[in-house]
Amino acid sequence: VIGWVAASGGGLAPLPLILFAVIFLWTPAHFWALALVRADDYARAGVPMLPVTRGAAATRRGILVYSAATAAVTTLPYVLGELGAVYGIGAGLLGAGLLWHALTICRRRAGSEMRMFWYSIAYLFLLFLLMPLDRLLVGP
């Protein structure tokens, strides 16, 4: 957000705030997926991660809630007209994948936590790649 304001000459547009919200909302589900796998390690080390303090069921629900919020917020650049159809379609597909992975964690599918962890990394990378791609292919 600070970089955007500095580069734009002091104006604050919706897009940098949305990007901040995306990263803010993405972070819990990403790290909690890994924390479910490593809960015993966190407990032994005395690190109060959600699976240790509230349990696996609460963590699974939290992953689903934050994944849904992340997927919803990532559609805003398209909905608000900040980015075009390339981004909108890509963000929708990536968001559907994020929700699918969160649901597999809620259903306790074997290995789903690590698949969610790795998918969430690819999700964020691809989402941010779609932004300049959209500008190149669709235009401002």
Secondary structure, 3 states (H helix, E strand, C coil): CHHHHHHHCCCCCHHHHHHHHHHHHHHHHHHHHHHHHCHHHHHHHCCCCHHHHCCHHHHHHHHHHHHHHHHHHCCHHHHCCCCCHHHHHHHHHHHHHHHHHHHHHHCCCCCHHHHHHHHHHHHHHHHHHHHHHHHHHCCC
